[in-house]
Structures are given as structure tokens and as C-alpha cells.
């Protein structure tokens, strides 16, 4: 039971960092925050994502490339140019690594105002950091697992960020429904998205990429929307009127 609770907690805390900080803030600038708060959420992202930590800078650049080149060969993660989900994930990983290690030339328009903390990114994306996290996760499972089947969750824990990305980047471009006719294959994967904290409203997001609310119809509940509103009221972030 402890392992299951840990898995669910990590699923949502890791996803929170991805959707709130790396995606809505880093990639789209849906709201602003001070440098102090930015550093705070950098640390939160590292703690919650652990071995699958994604550089907010690299994530932002890669996601902007996705929006600029959706469903083309220049899209970092398109089911249209990958035969299966595993090859798409590997291609995404390769492009991510090229961006992180500055092996890829990126146009200035994709790097404008991205969150940066080079020292943390170097450490967090390094082998030592990732190995430490894998050891800690494995030790936790060894100590608390009460059934062999629970170890099936360990690979997902280790690669949680990539797993989240694969769910949206593959399935939300293949299955679901659309609210907006766009020149791409983006779809809304779930009617009520509790599982992915609003990320599965992918068709809505491609239509309104900088909106703080990914839901558009009355039943489309984006759990992050009230959280963002609360953070705004607490002066942690500042929402632009253009992104509401």
C-alpha cells in the first residue's frame, strides 16, 4: 500500500512540475514570476522529477519546436514520423539531449525568455544525479514493497517524466475528440482530465497555447487552472490578461 501511495504521489507531483513550471511557464510564458520563485520551482521540479528531471530550458525549447513544426519532420515528437511509441520516445530523448548539451543549433525565437539555471541543469541531467535517484527509488521499493507486482511500477517511477510526455505526445495525437479544426492531429484525449492535470486537452492547447486554462467546454475540467489562479492571488505568479 505504501508503494502505491508513493507512486500516485510521485505521478502527480512530477506532473505538477511539468505542466505548471516547464510547460505553461517555461514554454509558453502563460504567467510570470520573480527570479526567486523561479529558482524555487526549479528545485521543486528536481525533487519531484528525480531521475527523469527535465531541464526547463530544454523542455521549453523542444515544446516550442513542437508547436512550430507540429506533425512535420522537424517536430521533436510526432507519431506521424515514428512507427511506434518507443521510437518516438527515443527520438525525443535524442533531441532533448542535443539541446541540453548545446549540440543542436536553435533559432533565437525558440530561446527567448526561457527559464535557465545552468548549474542545476548540469548536475540534474548528469549520470551521478540520475544514478542516485534510481538507487533511492529501488531502495524504497525493496524496503516497502509487499508484493512482487509492485516492482512493475519501478520502471515508471524511474522514467516518470518521459512516461507523461509519451502519453500526451503519442496518444493525444492519435485518439480522442476535437473542439477546433486545426492543421495538425492534436486531439483531446479525455473528457474530464484528472489523470494528466489538464494536459490531455491537447487540441484545445494547440488552439490556445498560452491560455492558463486548457479546458474549453463546460465538462473539461483543468485541475491546474484554480491552482494557477490561487498562486496569482498569493502573488507567487502574475497572470497576463492575454492568457486568461
C-alpha angles and dihedrals in degrees: 000000000000091000092051092049090048091050094050092046092050092045092058100036092049090046090048090058092047098048099035104036111019099033113029096029105028102036101031107021090224087162138003133235138181122268089251093057090043090057089047092056091045087061092044089052091051093048096045097041098039112164091013095049112153121209106243088217095052092040091052093049094046093047092049088052088052092055094044095048104025113173095000130108089264092059107108092217118021125148086209090071101035124070094215142004094263095055089047091052091049092049090049090050092050093051091045091053091048091053094044092050094041093243092129126070109231126191116245092243090067095051100048113128096346115159111257136189105155097183094054093043092052092052097039093049093045126104094244094058094046093048091050091053093047090051091049093048092047092048090051091053093046091051100042108024111112098182135035092237090066089069087068086074093058097080089051091050091051093049099031097135093050089046092054091048093049093052092058102030094050109027098035088057093050110033138035139048134297133228095181130041105229136168091255140060098254115140139176104254101195132028092217110025111203093133096062100027093244096313092115092068085089099149090053090048094052089052094047105020097170097045116119090214114063092186118087108168125062094258096045102101116191105194092198095059097077090042091055090047090051092050088051092052089049090052092240090122136010120228119212115225088231092064099052 
